[in-house]
Amino acid sequence: MANETNGCIEFEGTRSRQGYGVLPKPVHGSRLAHRAVLAAKLGRPVEGVSRHTCDNPPCVNPDHLIEGTQACLLYTSPSPRDS
């Protein structure tokens, strides 16, 4: 469902304990919805971590997802929720 306040599109299916959307079967090599969406956006599997620029785990808005490294994630993220 789209959130008009922050532009997030929140996954409406099953979620992990951390709040990430979980797909019933792997898509682009992942069951995590945000990673599958980022892989589709990139046209290839995600090689590092997928980061939410919105810091909202259930968000699957492709404009809010970027590929990064674990080191970058630890350096820039205010919370360890990104995967």
N, C-alpha and C positions, 0 to 999 in steps of 0.2 A: 504494500500500500504506500502511495506517495505521501510524503510529509511536506506540505507547502511551506512550512517555516524554514526547514534546513535543506530541502531538496533531496533528502534521502528517500530511497525506495526500499522499504523494509520487507524482507523475506517473510512470507506468511505461513510457511510450512513448519516442519519440525526444526527445533533449534537445539544446539549443544548447551551444556551448562554455562559456557562462556557467552552464549547469546548468538553464535554464528548460525546461519541457515545451513541445514544438513539435507542433502539430496538423497533420495531413496537408492540411487546407484551412481557410480562415478561418471562424471562428465568432464572431458578433457583431463582425465587422470585424477580428479578430486571429487570427494563427496561434499566438500564445503562449497556452498553456493557462491560466495564471493570470489573464491579462487576459480571456479568454473566460468563465472562471468568475466573475470579479468583475462583468463586464457582465451575466451572467445573474442574479447576486445583486441588482444595482442595477436591473435591468429596462430598461437602456439602455446604449449604448456608453460605455466609460470615456473621460472627457474629458481627464483629465490623465495622471498616472502611476499605475500600480497598485503598491502597496507590500505587502511581506510583513512583518507584525508579528513573525514568527518568524525573519526573516533567513535563510530556507531556500529558495533559488531553485526547486527542483522541487515545492515545496508547492502544492497546489491546494485546500486546506481553505478554504472560503468565510469561515469565522470568523477566519482569519489574514490576509485580504486587505482592504485599504482603499484608497480613492481619495485621491490627494494631488496636490500640485504639484511641479514640478521643484525649486523653491526649498526647499520643505519637505523634500524627499528629501535634498537636499544638506546641509541644516542638521541633520537628525535621524538620518540613516543612518550607521552606523559603517563601511559598505562601499558602494561604488558599484554593487552588483549589482542593485538593484531597477530595474524598467523600467516 
